[in-house]
Amino acid sequence: MNRVSIRVLPILIFLLFNVSNSEDEEVKQSLVRFMDKLAGVTAKTDQSWGWNTTSDPCIHKWKGVSCDTQLRSVKKVVLDGLNLTGVLDIGSVCKASSLLVFSIVKNNVAGLISEEMGNCKRLTHLYLSGNQLSGHLPDSLKELSNLKRFDISNNNFSGKVPDLSQISRLIMFYAQNNQLNGEIPKLDFSNLMQFNVSNNNFRGPLPDVKGRFSAESWSGNPELGGEFISKESPPSAAAPLSPRKSEDSSRRLLLIYFGYAVLGLIILLVVAFILISKKKLKEAKADFAKKGVNAYISSTYDVSKITEHKSENLASYEESKAAMSPLVVLRSPRAQGLRFEDLLRAPAELLGKGKHGSIYKVMLDNGSTTLAVKRVKDWSITSQAFSRRMQRLHQTRHPNILRSLAFYSSKQEKLLVYEYQPNGSLSKLLNGSRNGQAFDWGSRINVAATVAEALAYMHEELSEDGIAHGNLKSANILFNNNMDPCVSEYGLMISHSENPSSNSHSNSFSLDPARIRTSFKADIYGFGVILLELVTGKPVQGDELELVQWVNSVVREEWTVEVFDKGLLLEGASEERLLILLQIALKCINPNPYERPNMDQVAVMINTLKDEEDKSSSHV
């Protein structure tokens, strides 16, 4: 019996070994099958491309394939302009589950996009422009939740476009010069940076593009017209109505008037409810005053709840005695029912202090809900102006701008409540990279592009309001659960011109044009410093001028390569693209604010650079 066990053991080990590697082999075979179908007669005899079962796509650097730094998984397949004449087998290429970028631009590939497209769950960039692809677009496209750039222009696609409005990260949608029909696809136009559906067969109303795109983006669609979707078109007075249409119109009008009546009744009920609530609140405050504030504070200030880390309560004893205005909860399910008293009771871990305030990690509901609370002191702004500012910021939505969930305002201090971001800040990540933590070039250029797009959007939307970020730095770039960067604390203060050593915190809200321009240009400066941190790997410690002066001195001595993070150079990052990003940073930190580019221009430059990086092959 023992001899049988000993003989079986090597066989079991062999089988286990093969099972653990079967997935990699399956992916390789699928990729070879994909290229066999895609290449046609072009690459059949070109052995230098790789793409065979006897080699490895990462180790042997197949043509157009880029992998992660550990050479374990395929990240990009970029096969642009190679005169490929075969058929697209998207199901085979999507077997590479880590695929982020897929591009076959300017070939002569035929075929269609099958439903297996949905298997490319991590795909962020899909470029199919300039081929002979046809057929309908699959519904599985809506499953590509990470998709950012989508380009199917200059093909022969037909049919309707699936609803892609749930892909919140989509910033580019190009579908011009096809045969697509139906209504223009539903997209989240508030996030799109690039959009074109011209020269198709779309019909129906024009989309509400939020004023971001011109008519050229949908020209060449003869049956397309009408008002924006978000606006109701008035009935035309030119054509006479038949009796039946007139009767239908009367019914519609009756229903509309009935709706108005119901809406009016609801408004009256809401107003009555508010008045009754205010009356009850006054009675509660009177009762509160009779019992004494000190008794209330002593009952709610529970020192035993303080966490074992360095902790503080959000309001001191004296400040709690002050008359408290209510906590204003903005529209967010995470903050529904939240009260100022809840913040006072909750244990709060101090995360950091700055010259304008402190940030706390607050744990509610026995730790099941975690929030971040920014406490700003000595901000000379009226409660009404502060409330208007917070409401305006809440209305301006971008997936990479961290919005406040609630706010509180008194003469002594202002509190902002945010969703807690668990993965720290860009500043900490840069510090970690110096201690051996991975933060590769691809991740850095992605952070730069994402933050640039978010700031460009906010600057455009809030230009008339004169609300810039005001305190842009790497410590205010936070990472969410998916490690996507989010800009925090947008608009919490007006920038103090260009002098980082300025201690002024007098933030009047006069819309002086010169001051507004300067505040937005100060954001550009702050972003330029962040770019310097990304290319050098040196996070700002205290005064940002030290980093700026050091970079300028090295560049003047023409030792530019000494600026770059050595870790990036060792991993094989392109020195050319590092240099381009450095040049963009130097434009942003130009001592003359009026010679700096605007944020939209910066976003275009960085996205162009990122596209080059995404499309770059392994340069065999």
C-alpha positions as CSV (number, residue, x, y, z in Angstrom):
1,M,0.0,0.0,0.0
2,N,2.8,2.4,0.8
3,R,4.6,1.6,-2.4
4,V,1.4,2.4,-4.4
5,S,1.1,5.7,-2.6
6,I,4.8,6.6,-3.4
7,R,4.3,5.7,-7.0
8,V,1.1,7.8,-7.3
9,L,2.5,10.9,-5.6
10,P,4.7,12.0,-8.6
11,I,1.7,11.6,-10.9
12,L,-0.4,13.8,-8.6
13,I,2.3,16.5,-8.5
14,F,2.6,16.4,-12.3
15,L,-1.2,16.8,-12.7
16,L,-1.4,19.6,-10.2
17,F,1.5,21.4,-11.9
18,N,-0.2,21.2,-15.2
19,V,-3.6,22.4,-13.9
20,S,-1.9,25.5,-12.3
21,N,-0.4,26.5,-15.6
22,S,-3.4,25.4,-17.9
23,E,-4.9,28.9,-17.9
24,D,-1.7,30.6,-19.2
25,E,-1.4,28.0,-22.0
26,E,-5.1,28.4,-22.9
27,V,-4.6,32.2,-23.2
28,K,-1.5,31.7,-25.4
29,Q,-3.3,29.3,-27.7
30,S,-6.3,31.7,-27.9
31,L,-4.0,34.6,-28.9
32,V,-2.3,32.5,-31.6
33,R,-5.7,31.6,-32.9
34,F,-6.7,35.3,-32.9
35,M,-3.6,36.3,-34.9
36,D,-4.1,33.4,-37.4
37,K,-7.5,34.8,-38.2
38,L,-6.6,38.4,-38.1
39,A,-3.4,38.4,-40.2
40,G,-4.8,37.0,-43.4
41,V,-1.8,36.4,-45.7
42,T,0.2,39.3,-44.2
43,A,2.0,37.8,-41.3
44,K,1.9,34.1,-42.1
45,T,5.5,34.0,-43.0
46,D,6.9,36.7,-40.7
47,Q,8.4,34.6,-37.9
48,S,9.9,37.7,-36.2
49,W,6.4,38.7,-34.9
50,G,6.2,35.7,-32.6
51,W,2.6,34.8,-32.1
52,N,3.2,31.1,-32.0
53,T,2.7,28.3,-29.4
54,T,6.4,27.7,-29.0
55,S,7.1,31.2,-27.5
56,D,5.7,33.3,-24.7
57,P,3.9,36.6,-25.5
58,C,5.6,38.5,-22.7
59,I,9.0,36.9,-22.4
60,H,9.6,36.7,-26.1
61,K,7.9,40.1,-26.8
62,W,5.4,39.3,-29.5
63,K,4.7,42.0,-32.0
64,G,2.4,44.6,-30.6
65,V,2.1,43.0,-27.2
66,S,2.9,44.7,-23.9
67,C,2.8,43.0,-20.5
68,D,3.0,44.0,-16.9
69,T,6.3,44.6,-15.3
70,Q,6.4,41.0,-14.0
71,L,5.9,39.6,-17.5
72,R,3.0,37.5,-16.4
73,S,-0.1,38.9,-18.1
74,V,-0.9,40.7,-21.4
75,K,-2.0,44.3,-20.9
76,K,-2.0,45.8,-24.4
77,V,-2.4,44.5,-27.9
78,V,-1.6,47.3,-30.4
79,L,-1.5,46.2,-34.1
80,D,-2.0,49.5,-35.9
81,G,-1.1,50.0,-39.6
82,L,0.2,46.5,-40.2
83,N,-1.9,45.8,-43.3
84,L,-3.8,43.0,-41.6
85,T,-6.5,41.6,-43.9
86,G,-8.1,38.8,-42.0
87,V,-11.1,38.5,-39.7
88,L,-11.6,39.8,-36.1
89,D,-12.0,37.1,-33.5
90,I,-12.7,39.2,-30.4
91,G,-13.6,36.2,-28.3
92,S,-10.1,34.8,-28.6
93,V,-8.3,38.0,-27.7
94,C,-10.6,38.6,-24.7
95,K,-9.3,35.3,-23.2
96,A,-6.5,37.6,-22.0
97,S,-8.5,38.7,-18.9
98,S,-6.0,41.4,-17.9
99,L,-6.2,43.2,-21.3
100,L,-6.5,47.0,-20.9
101,V,-5.8,48.3,-24.4
102,F,-6.8,46.7,-27.8
103,S,-6.1,48.6,-31.0
104,I,-6.1,47.5,-34.7
105,V,-6.4,51.0,-36.3
106,K,-5.8,51.5,-40.0
107,N,-5.8,47.9,-41.2
108,N,-8.2,46.1,-43.6
109,V,-9.8,43.7,-41.1
110,A,-13.3,42.4,-41.7
111,G,-15.8,40.6,-39.4
112,L,-17.9,41.8,-36.5
113,I,-17.8,42.4,-32.8
114,S,-19.3,39.4,-31.1
115,E,-21.1,39.2,-27.8
116,E,-17.8,37.8,-26.3
117,M,-16.6,41.4,-26.3
118,G,-18.2,41.5,-22.8
119,N,-15.4,39.1,-21.5
120,C,-12.9,42.0,-21.8
121,K,-14.0,43.2,-18.4
122,R,-10.9,45.3,-17.6
123,L,-10.6,46.9,-21.1
124,T,-10.1,50.7,-20.9
125,H,-9.3,51.5,-24.5
126,L,-10.9,50.0,-27.7
127,Y,-9.6,51.3,-31.0
128,L,-11.1,49.7,-34.2
129,S,-11.0,52.7,-36.5
130,G,-10.2,52.4,-40.2
131,N,-11.1,48.8,-41.0
132,Q,-13.9,46.9,-42.9
133,L,-15.8,45.7,-39.7
134,S,-19.5,45.4,-40.1
135,G,-22.6,44.1,-38.4
136,H,-24.5,45.2,-35.3
137,L,-22.8,46.3,-32.1
138,P,-23.3,43.8,-29.3
139,D,-25.3,44.5,-26.1
140,S,-22.4,43.2,-24.1
141,L,-20.6,46.5,-24.8
142,K,-22.5,47.9,-21.8
143,E,-20.7,45.4,-19.6
144,L,-17.3,47.2,-20.2
145,S,-17.6,49.3,-17.1
146,N,-14.0,50.4,-17.2
147,L,-14.0,51.6,-20.7
148,K,-12.6,55.1,-21.2
149,R,-12.0,55.5,-24.9
150,F,-14.1,53.9,-27.7
151,D,-13.3,54.4,-31.4
152,I,-15.1,52.4,-34.1
153,S,-15.0,55.2,-36.7
154,N,-14.5,54.6,-40.4
155,N,-16.0,51.1,-40.6
156,N,-19.3,49.6,-41.9
157,F,-21.2,49.0,-38.6
158,S,-25.0,49.1,-38.8
159,G,-27.9,48.9,-36.5
160,K,-28.5,50.7,-33.2
161,V,-25.9,51.5,-30.6
162,P,-26.5,49.9,-27.1
163,D,-27.2,52.1,-24.1
164,L,-23.8,53.0,-22.8
165,S,-24.9,55.6,-20.3
166,Q,-23.9,53.4,-17.3
167,I,-20.2,53.5,-18.4
168,S,-19.4,56.5,-16.2
169,R,-15.7,56.6,-17.1
170,L,-16.2,57.0,-20.8
171,I,-14.5,60.1,-22.1
172,M,-14.2,59.4,-25.8
173,F,-16.9,58.1,-28.2
174,Y,-16.0,58.1,-31.9
175,A,-18.4,56.3,-34.3
176,Q,-18.3,58.6,-37.3
177,N,-18.4,57.3,-40.9
178,N,-20.5,54.1,-40.4
179,Q,-24.1,53.1,-41.2
180,L,-25.4,53.2,-37.6
181,N,-29.1,54.1,-37.1
182,G,-31.7,54.6,-34.5
183,E,-31.3,57.4,-32.0
184,I,-27.9,58.8,-31.0
185,P,-26.7,56.5,-28.2
186,K,-27.4,57.3,-24.5
187,L,-24.1,58.5,-23.0
188,D,-23.0,60.3,-19.9
189,F,-22.3,63.6,-21.8
190,S,-21.2,65.3,-18.6
191,N,-18.0,63.3,-18.6
192,L,-17.3,63.0,-22.4
193,M,-14.3,65.0,-23.6
194,Q,-14.4,63.7,-27.3
195,F,-17.6,62.8,-29.2
196,N,-18.4,62.3,-32.9
197,V,-21.2,60.4,-34.6
198,S,-21.2,62.3,-37.9
199,N,-22.0,60.6,-41.3
200,N,-24.3,57.8,-40.1
201,N,-28.1,57.2,-40.4
202,F,-29.1,58.4,-36.9
203,R,-32.6,59.9,-36.5
204,G,-34.7,61.5,-33.8
205,P,-33.9,64.3,-31.4
206,L,-30.5,65.7,-30.8
207,P,-28.8,64.7,-27.5
208,D,-28.2,67.2,-24.7
209,V,-24.5,67.4,-25.0
210,K,-24.2,69.9,-22.1
211,G,-22.9,72.6,-24.5
212,R,-19.6,70.7,-24.9
213,F,-19.7,69.8,-28.6
214,S,-20.6,71.5,-31.8
215,A,-23.0,70.5,-34.6
216,E,-20.0,69.0,-36.5
217,S,-20.1,66.1,-34.0
218,W,-23.4,64.9,-35.5
219,S,-23.5,66.4,-39.0
220,G,-24.2,64.1,-42.0
221,N,-27.3,62.4,-40.3
222,P,-30.2,63.7,-42.5
223,E,-33.0,62.5,-40.3
224,L,-31.5,63.9,-37.1
225,G,-33.1,67.0,-35.8
226,G,-35.4,68.5,-33.2
227,E,-34.7,70.0,-29.8
228,F,-32.4,68.7,-27.1
229,I,-33.7,65.6,-25.4
230,S,-33.7,67.5,-22.1
231,K,-36.1,70.1,-23.5
232,E,-39.6,69.6,-24.6
233,S,-40.4,70.8,-28.1
234,P,-43.4,73.0,-28.5
235,P,-46.1,71.8,-30.9
236,S,-45.7,73.3,-34.4
237,A,-48.4,75.9,-35.3
238,A,-47.7,75.6,-39.1
239,A,-49.6,72.3,-39.7
240,P,-53.3,72.2,-39.1
241,L,-54.4,69.5,-36.6
242,S,-57.0,66.9,-37.4
243,P,-60.0,66.5,-35.1
244,R,-58.5,63.3,-33.6
245,K,-55.1,65.0,-33.0
246,S,-57.0,68.0,-31.5
247,E,-58.8,65.7,-29.2
248,D,-55.6,63.9,-28.2
249,S,-54.0,67.3,-27.5
250,S,-56.9,68.3,-25.3
251,R,-56.5,65.1,-23.3
252,R,-52.8,65.8,-22.9
253,L,-53.5,69.3,-21.8
254,L,-56.0,68.0,-19.2
255,L,-53.5,65.5,-17.9
256,I,-50.8,68.2,-17.8
257,Y,-53.1,70.5,-15.8
258,F,-54.1,67.7,-13.5
259,G,-50.4,67.0,-13.0
260,Y,-49.7,70.6,-12.1
261,A,-52.6,70.5,-9.6
262,V,-51.1,67.4,-7.9
263,L,-47.7,68.9,-7.9
264,G,-49.1,72.1,-6.3
265,L,-50.8,70.0,-3.6
266,I,-47.5,68.2,-2.9
267,I,-45.7,71.5,-2.6
268,L,-48.3,72.8,-0.1
269,L,-47.9,69.6,2.0
270,V,-44.1,69.9,1.9
271,V,-44.3,73.5,3.0
272,A,-46.7,72.6,5.8
273,F,-44.4,69.8,6.9
274,I,-41.4,72.2,7.0
275,L,-43.3,74.8,9.1
276,I,-44.5,72.1,11.6
277,S,-40.9,70.7,11.8
278,K,-39.5,74.2,12.5
279,K,-42.0,74.7,15.2
280,K,-41.1,71.4,16.8
281,L,-37.4,72.3,16.5
282,K,-37.9,75.5,18.3
283,E,-39.7,73.7,21.1
284,A,-36.9,71.2,21.3
285,K,-34.2,73.9,21.5
286,A,-36.1,75.6,24.3
287,D,-36.3,72.3,26.2
288,F,-32.6,71.8,25.4
289,A,-31.7,75.3,26.9
290,K,-33.7,74.5,30.1
291,K,-31.8,71.2,30.6
292,G,-28.4,72.9,30.1
293,V,-25.8,72.5,27.4
294,N,-23.2,71.3,29.9
295,A,-25.3,68.3,30.8
296,Y,-25.8,67.4,27.1
297,I,-22.1,67.8,26.4
298,S,-21.0,65.6,29.3
299,S,-23.4,62.9,28.2
300,T,-22.3,62.9,24.6
301,Y,-18.5,63.5,24.9
302,D,-17.7,59.9,25.7
303,V,-13.9,59.6,26.1
304,S,-14.1,55.8,26.2
305,K,-15.1,55.7,22.6
306,I,-11.8,57.2,21.4
307,T,-9.8,54.9,19.2
308,E,-6.5,53.5,20.2
309,H,-4.9,55.7,17.5
310,K,-4.2,59.4,18.0
311,S,-7.8,60.7,18.2
312,E,-9.8,63.9,18.7
313,N,-13.4,64.9,18.9
314,L,-14.6,67.2,16.1
315,A,-15.7,69.9,18.5
316,S,-14.2,71.1,21.7
317,Y,-16.1,71.7,24.8
318,E,-16.3,75.5,24.4
319,E,-17.2,75.3,20.7
320,S,-20.0,72.8,21.5
321,K,-21.5,75.4,23.8
322,A,-21.9,77.8,20.8
323,A,-25.3,77.9,19.1
324,M,-25.2,75.2,16.5
325,S,-26.7,75.6,13.0
326,P,-28.0,72.4,11.5
327,L,-25.9,70.0,9.5
328,V,-26.9,70.4,5.8
329,V,-27.1,66.9,4.2
330,L,-26.7,66.9,0.5
331,R,-28.3,64.3,-1.7
332,S,-26.4,61.2,-0.8
333,P,-27.7,57.8,0.6
334,R,-24.5,57.4,2.7
335,A,-25.3,60.6,4.7
336,Q,-29.1,60.3,5.0
337,G,-30.2,61.0,8.6
338,L,-26.8,62.2,9.6
339,R,-26.8,64.9,12.3
340,F,-24.2,67.2,13.7
341,E,-24.6,65.5,17.1
342,D,-23.7,62.2,15.5
343,L,-20.4,63.7,14.4
344,L,-19.7,65.0,17.9
345,R,-20.4,61.6,19.5
346,A,-18.4,59.6,17.1
347,P,-14.8,58.6,17.7
348,A,-12.6,60.6,15.3
349,E,-9.1,59.7,14.3
350,L,-6.9,62.6,13.3
351,L,-5.5,61.9,9.9
352,G,-3.6,65.2,9.3
353,K,-3.3,68.9,10.0
354,G,-2.6,71.8,7.7
355,K,-2.3,75.5,8.1
356,H,-6.0,75.9,7.3
357,G,-7.6,73.0,9.1
358,S,-7.6,69.3,10.0
359,I,-8.9,66.1,8.5
360,Y,-10.5,63.3,10.6
361,K,-11.6,59.7,10.0
362,V,-15.0,59.4,11.7
363,M,-16.6,56.0,12.5
364,L,-20.3,55.8,12.9
365,D,-22.7,52.9,13.6
366,N,-20.1,50.9,15.5
367,G,-17.6,51.2,12.7
368,S,-19.9,50.1,9.9
369,T,-19.9,53.6,8.3
370,T,-16.6,55.5,7.9
371,L,-16.5,59.1,6.8
372,A,-13.9,61.8,6.4
373,V,-14.5,65.2,8.0
374,K,-12.6,68.3,7.0
375,R,-12.5,71.0,9.7
376,V,-11.7,74.5,8.4
377,K,-11.2,77.3,10.9
378,D,-11.0,81.1,10.5
379,W,-12.6,81.2,7.1
380,S,-14.1,84.7,6.8
381,I,-17.2,83.8,4.7
382,T,-20.8,84.2,5.6
383,S,-22.9,81.0,6.2
384,Q,-25.1,82.0,3.3
385,A,-22.2,82.4,0.9
386,F,-20.6,79.1,2.1
387,S,-23.9,77.3,1.6
388,R,-24.3,78.6,-1.9
389,R,-20.7,77.6,-2.7
390,M,-21.2,74.1,-1.4
391,Q,-24.5,73.6,-3.2
392,R,-22.9,74.8,-6.5
393,L,-20.0,72.4,-6.0
394,H,-22.4,69.6,-5.3
395,Q,-24.2,70.3,-8.6
396,T,-21.0,70.0,-10.6
397,R,-20.4,66.3,-10.9
398,H,-17.4,64.4,-12.1
399,P,-16.5,60.8,-11.2
400,N,-12.9,61.9,-10.2
401,I,-13.9,64.8,-8.1
402,L,-14.7,63.9,-4.5
403,R,-18.0,65.6,-3.6
404,S,-19.1,66.5,-0.1
405,L,-21.9,64.5,1.5
406,A,-22.9,67.2,4.0
407,F,-21.6,70.4,5.5
408,Y,-21.9,72.5,8.6
409,S,-21.2,76.2,9.1
410,S,-20.8,78.5,12.1
411,K,-18.7,81.6,12.8
412,Q,-16.0,79.6,14.5
413,E,-15.5,76.8,11.9
414,K,-16.8,75.0,8.8
415,L,-17.1,71.2,8.5
416,L,-17.2,69.2,5.3
417,V,-18.2,65.5,5.3
418,Y,-16.8,63.2,2.6
419,E,-16.9,59.5,1.8
420,Y,-13.7,58.1,3.3
421,Q,-11.1,57.0,0.7
422,P,-9.3,53.9,2.0
423,N,-6.2,53.9,-0.2
424,G,-4.5,57.0,0.9
425,S,-3.2,59.9,-1.1
426,L,-0.8,60.4,-4.1
427,S,1.7,61.9,-1.7
428,K,1.7,58.8,0.4
429,L,1.9,56.6,-2.7
430,L,4.9,58.5,-3.9
431,N,6.6,58.1,-0.5
432,G,5.8,54.4,-0.7
433,S,7.4,54.1,-4.1
434,R,10.6,55.4,-2.6
435,N,10.4,52.6,-0.1
436,G,9.9,49.9,-2.7
437,Q,6.2,50.1,-3.2
438,A,5.2,49.6,-6.9
439,F,4.1,52.7,-8.8
440,D,5.0,52.2,-12.4
441,W,5.1,54.7,-15.3
442,G,1.7,53.5,-16.7
443,S,0.0,54.2,-13.4
444,R,1.6,57.6,-13.1
445,I,0.6,58.8,-16.6
446,N,-2.9,57.5,-15.9
447,V,-3.1,59.5,-12.7
448,A,-1.9,62.6,-14.5
449,A,-4.4,62.2,-17.3
450,T,-7.3,61.4,-15.0
451,V,-6.7,64.4,-12.7
452,A,-6.1,66.7,-15.7
453,E,-9.4,65.8,-17.2
454,A,-11.3,66.2,-13.9
455,L,-9.7,69.7,-13.3
456,A,-10.4,70.7,-16.9
457,Y,-14.1,69.8,-16.5
458,M,-14.4,71.7,-13.1
459,H,-12.6,74.8,-14.5
460,E,-15.0,74.9,-17.4
461,E,-18.1,74.3,-15.4
462,L,-17.2,76.8,-12.6
463,S,-15.5,79.5,-14.6
464,E,-18.4,81.9,-14.3
465,D,-18.7,81.2,-10.6
466,G,-14.9,81.8,-10.1
467,I,-14.5,78.6,-8.1
468,A,-11.0,77.1,-8.6
469,H,-9.6,74.3,-6.4
470,G,-7.5,76.7,-4.4
471,N,-5.3,74.2,-2.6
472,L,-4.2,71.7,-5.2
473,K,-1.5,69.3,-4.1
474,S,-0.6,65.6,-4.1
475,A,-2.0,65.2,-0.6
476,N,-5.4,66.1,-1.9
477,I,-5.3,63.4,-4.7
478,L,-6.9,60.4,-3.0
479,F,-7.4,56.8,-4.2
480,N,-10.7,55.0,-3.9
481,N,-11.4,51.2,-3.6
482,N,-10.5,50.7,-7.3
483,M,-7.3,52.8,-7.0
484,D,-8.8,55.5,-9.2
485,P,-7.6,59.0,-8.3
486,C,-10.1,61.4,-6.9
487,V,-9.4,65.2,-6.4
488,S,-10.6,66.1,-2.9
489,E,-11.3,69.4,-1.2
490,Y,-12.2,71.2,-4.4
491,G,-13.2,74.8,-3.8
492,L,-12.7,74.8,-0.1
493,M,-10.7,78.0,-0.2
494,I,-9.6,80.7,-2.6
495,S,-6.0,80.4,-3.8
496,H,-3.5,82.7,-2.1
497,S,-2.2,84.0,-5.4
498,E,1.2,82.5,-6.2
499,N,3.0,82.8,-2.9
500,P,3.0,79.5,-1.2
501,S,4.3,81.1,2.0
502,S,1.3,83.4,2.2
503,N,-0.7,82.8,5.4
504,S,-3.7,84.8,4.5
505,H,-7.0,83.1,4.8
506,S,-9.2,86.0,4.0
507,N,-11.6,84.6,1.4
508,S,-14.0,87.2,0.2
509,F,-16.1,86.2,-2.7
510,S,-15.9,89.2,-5.0
511,L,-15.8,88.0,-8.6
512,D,-12.9,90.2,-9.6
513,P,-11.9,89.0,-13.1
514,A,-8.2,89.4,-12.5
515,R,-8.4,87.5,-9.2
516,I,-10.5,84.7,-10.8
517,R,-7.9,84.3,-13.6
518,T,-5.1,84.2,-11.0
519,S,-6.9,81.5,-8.9
520,F,-7.4,79.2,-11.9
521,K,-3.8,79.8,-13.0
522,A,-2.7,78.9,-9.4
523,D,-4.4,75.5,-9.9
524,I,-2.3,75.1,-13.0
525,Y,0.8,75.8,-11.0
526,G,-0.3,73.3,-8.3
527,F,-0.9,70.7,-11.0
528,G,2.5,71.4,-12.5
529,V,4.1,70.6,-9.1
530,I,2.2,67.3,-9.0
531,L,3.6,66.4,-12.4
532,L,7.1,67.1,-11.1
533,E,6.4,64.8,-8.2
534,L,5.3,62.1,-10.7
535,V,8.3,62.3,-13.0
536,T,10.9,62.8,-10.2
537,G,9.4,60.4,-7.7
538,K,10.1,63.1,-5.0
539,P,6.9,64.0,-3.0
540,V,6.8,67.6,-1.8
541,Q,7.9,67.8,1.9
542,G,6.8,71.1,3.2
543,D,7.7,73.8,0.8
544,E,7.0,73.0,-2.9
545,L,9.5,75.7,-4.0
546,E,12.4,73.4,-3.1
547,L,11.3,70.8,-5.7
548,V,10.6,73.5,-8.3
549,Q,14.0,75.2,-7.8
550,W,15.8,71.9,-7.9
551,V,14.2,70.8,-11.2
552,N,14.8,74.1,-12.8
553,S,18.5,74.1,-11.8
554,V,19.0,70.6,-13.1
555,V,17.3,71.4,-16.4
556,R,19.4,74.6,-16.8
557,E,22.6,72.5,-16.4
558,E,21.3,70.3,-19.2
559,W,21.3,67.2,-17.0
560,T,17.6,66.6,-17.5
561,V,17.8,62.8,-17.2
562,E,19.0,63.3,-13.6
563,V,15.5,64.6,-12.8
564,F,13.7,61.4,-13.6
565,D,12.8,58.8,-11.0
566,K,15.4,56.1,-11.3
567,G,12.8,53.4,-10.7
568,L,11.0,54.5,-13.8
569,L,14.1,54.3,-15.9
570,L,14.9,50.8,-14.6
571,E,11.5,49.5,-15.5
572,G,12.0,50.7,-19.1
573,A,9.8,53.8,-19.1
574,S,10.2,55.8,-22.3
575,E,12.7,58.7,-21.7
576,E,11.1,60.6,-24.6
577,R,7.6,60.5,-23.0
578,L,9.1,61.3,-19.5
579,L,10.7,64.4,-21.1
580,I,7.4,65.4,-22.7
581,L,5.6,65.2,-19.4
582,L,8.4,67.2,-17.7
583,Q,8.0,69.9,-20.4
584,I,4.3,70.1,-19.7
585,A,5.0,70.5,-16.0
586,L,7.5,73.3,-16.7
587,K,4.8,75.1,-18.8
588,C,2.4,74.8,-15.8
589,I,4.9,76.3,-13.3
590,N,5.9,79.2,-15.5
591,P,6.6,82.1,-13.1
592,N,4.2,84.3,-15.2
593,P,0.7,83.0,-14.5
594,Y,-0.6,84.4,-17.8
595,E,1.8,82.4,-19.8
596,R,0.7,79.1,-18.4
597,P,-1.7,77.0,-20.5
598,N,-5.3,76.5,-19.3
599,M,-6.4,73.2,-17.8
600,D,-8.2,72.1,-21.0
601,Q,-5.0,72.5,-23.0
602,V,-3.0,70.6,-20.4
603,A,-5.5,67.8,-20.4
604,V,-5.3,67.5,-24.2
605,M,-1.5,67.4,-24.1
606,I,-1.4,64.7,-21.4
607,N,-4.1,62.6,-23.0
608,T,-2.2,62.7,-26.3
609,L,0.9,61.5,-24.4
610,K,-1.1,58.8,-22.7
611,D,-2.6,57.6,-26.0
612,E,0.9,57.2,-27.4
613,E,1.9,55.3,-24.3
614,D,-1.2,53.1,-24.5
615,K,-0.6,52.4,-28.2
616,S,3.1,51.8,-27.9
617,S,4.2,48.3,-28.7
618,S,7.2,46.5,-27.2
619,H,9.4,47.9,-30.0
620,V,10.8,44.5,-31.0
